[in-house]
Amino acid sequence: MISLKYLAIFMDKKTLHILRKQLMREKALIKKDMLRFASKNKKVPDDYKTRYPFISGGDTLDDQAAEVEIYASRLAIEHALETRLKEISEAFDKIKQNKYGICEKCHQEIELEKLKANPAARFCLKCKN
């Protein structure tokens, strides 16, 4: 396991600050996007409920089929975005615990370039299949 002394060498405060800001920006964008088609669950953080779309007129079978298709697509998008919000929250928790940037499998540092591309990365390049 990597010592905190090594982690301090691996990731300076400036780099950590940049990655943290990147996580905050992504989280804000996801939440903004989610509100376009879903309502926030006030009891559960980062949980949303997809709103059912109603097509104007909506009386024909084609309109109803379109509504169901749009709703199904939105549910899939909601799930993917909620999963990403969870990954971002876990990254923030790791920052607080001084465990950020450490591979969950081999306990070595995650490559800085990978963290720049995905600041919520959980595994290094070697361990990610």
Buried (B, 14 or more C-beta within 10 A) or exposed (E): EBEEEEBEEBBEEEBBEBBBEBBEEBBEEBBEEBEEBBEBEEEEEBBBEBEEBEBEEEEEEEBEEBBEEBBEEBBEBBEEBBEBBBBBBBBBEBBEEEBBBBBBEBEBBBBEEBBEEBBBBBBBEEBEE
